[in-house]
Amino acid sequence: MSSTATDFTARIGRIEISATMAINNEATVLRSQGVDLVDFGAGEPHFTTPEHIKQAGIEAIQKNFTKYTPVAGIKDLREAVVGRHKQDFGSNYTFDETIVTTGGKSALFNTFQVLVDHGDEVIIPVPYWVSFKDMVEFCGGKCCFVPTSAVDGFRLTAAMVEKAITPRTRIILLNSPNNPSGAVIAPEDLTAIVKLAAARGIYVMSDECYVYLDYSGRPFSLGSLTEYKNSLLLMGSLSKTYSMTGWRLGFALAPKPVIAQLTKLQSQSTSNPTSIVQKAGLVALTSSQQCVADMRTEYIQLRERIVTGLRAIPDVKCNMPQGAFYAFPDVSAVAARAGISTAELTTRLLREAHVVGVPGEAFGLPGHIRFSYATSAKEIDRGLERVRAFFASL
Ligand SMILES: Cc1ncc(COP(=O)(O)O)c(C=O)c1O
């Protein structure tokens, strides 16, 4: 008997392939046909992994550190995760309040699996990173979206969050610096949201994967609010901080009972993150952090370049990102002029002008396109010229 769509589970039917992946697939096809693309689509640093981190991975292989490790990760690495966090943010986690995971994505995915049941609600500010919605829906959870707006710098306040709380609210999900908007939530707003959640017995999940790419140079983690530790689920990643996207290493910092459940789930699914990657991660976290500062300095220069260029294009408005590496211009006037949606505009930008971006629709906020500026200044200039010429032609 041949299989049909009805042979699959209800839960897999609830989710869709990530929109960024769909765009990247089309870009890959065009590239294989020899098309010269400017790629503003990628959600990853353009830097290579720093040399000392690569060497640690190579050394781990040469020393045959190639067997299973404890499911939640080697103790040294878990201690390094909490040590780094304590030093940078004044948190007070112990090694058994952390688990290392196969990328930050797996920390997020598994935490939702452990805490969200059918009908439970998760509050998600818009715009949101593409995967949050599908991860919640995979558990049977319900997303309650809280709109924010470019005009207010995508500000999120406790009052906005409070309106979305119901008796079924389980988690408030925050992501600062934000993918796709580059907005940073002010520490006062973050603190007010945590207080509100703690008073109601709701968890705050903080996706801090871009925390070191806060351009203020004063990154803020919710983990510094130590008195609210029992209400916090911190999700971290080495992917963007150390330009290690392909290595797949992330972590969660959470109350011990949550970590115990995450460990149980990891023991029955992926088991430990790759042994040699853990050794590389250990060196990343415990050696000089100069590479992180250097990358941040370059992103700040690239941000100025792309935002200045975008603002010079007629009918394009662009906020100044305060972190991460994405510009999220409002191109609704261009789309309206052409009589098309921003999703169509992005597709035509790819097919006709050969520039890869991701439509705001993927992040719950039509009217925008996300352009990653994790690329060279030369590529930014080439891409901007193409965007300018293409928009002028509409
Ligand atoms: C907001 C956000 N969270 C989490 C992740 C997951 O990163 P990784 O699984 O590579 O650690 C990403 C990756 O793009 C992201 O943008």
The ligand as an SDF file (V2000), in Angstrom:
LIG
                    3D

 16 16  0  0  0  0  0  0  0  0999 V2000
   16.1050   33.7740   17.4380 C   0  0  0  0  0  0  0  0  0  0  0  0
   16.8320   32.5030   17.2160 C   0  0  0  0  0  0  0  0  0  0  0  0
   16.8090   31.5610   18.1660 N   0  0  0  0  0  0  0  0  0  0  0  0
   17.4380   30.3980   18.0240 C   0  0  0  0  0  0  0  0  0  0  0  0
   18.1470   30.1110   16.8840 C   0  0  0  0  0  0  0  0  0  0  0  0
   18.7920   28.7700   16.7950 C   0  0  0  0  0  0  0  0  0  0  0  0
   20.1520   28.7760   16.5860 O   0  0  0  0  0  0  0  0  0  0  0  0
   21.0140   27.4580   16.7130 P   0  0  0  0  0  0  0  0  0  0  0  0
   20.1080   26.2850   16.6980 O   0  0  0  0  0  0  0  0  0  0  0  0
   21.9440   27.4880   15.5600 O   0  0  0  0  0  0  0  0  0  0  0  0
   21.7400   27.5760   18.0220 O   0  0  0  0  0  0  0  0  0  0  0  0
   18.2020   31.0430   15.8460 C   0  0  0  0  0  0  0  0  0  0  0  0
   18.8860   30.7370   14.5900 C   0  0  0  0  0  0  0  0  0  0  0  0
   18.7550   31.3930   13.5910 O   0  0  0  0  0  0  0  0  0  0  0  0
   17.5350   32.2820   16.0280 C   0  0  0  0  0  0  0  0  0  0  0  0
   17.5730   33.2230   15.0910 O   0  0  0  0  0  0  0  0  0  0  0  0
  1  2  1  0
  2  3  1  0
  2 15  2  0
  3  4  2  0
  4  5  1  0
  5  6  1  0
  5 12  2  0
  6  7  1  0
  7  8  1  0
  8  9  2  0
  8 10  1  0
  8 11  1  0
 12 13  1  0
 12 15  1  0
 13 14  2  0
 15 16  1  0
M  END
$$$$
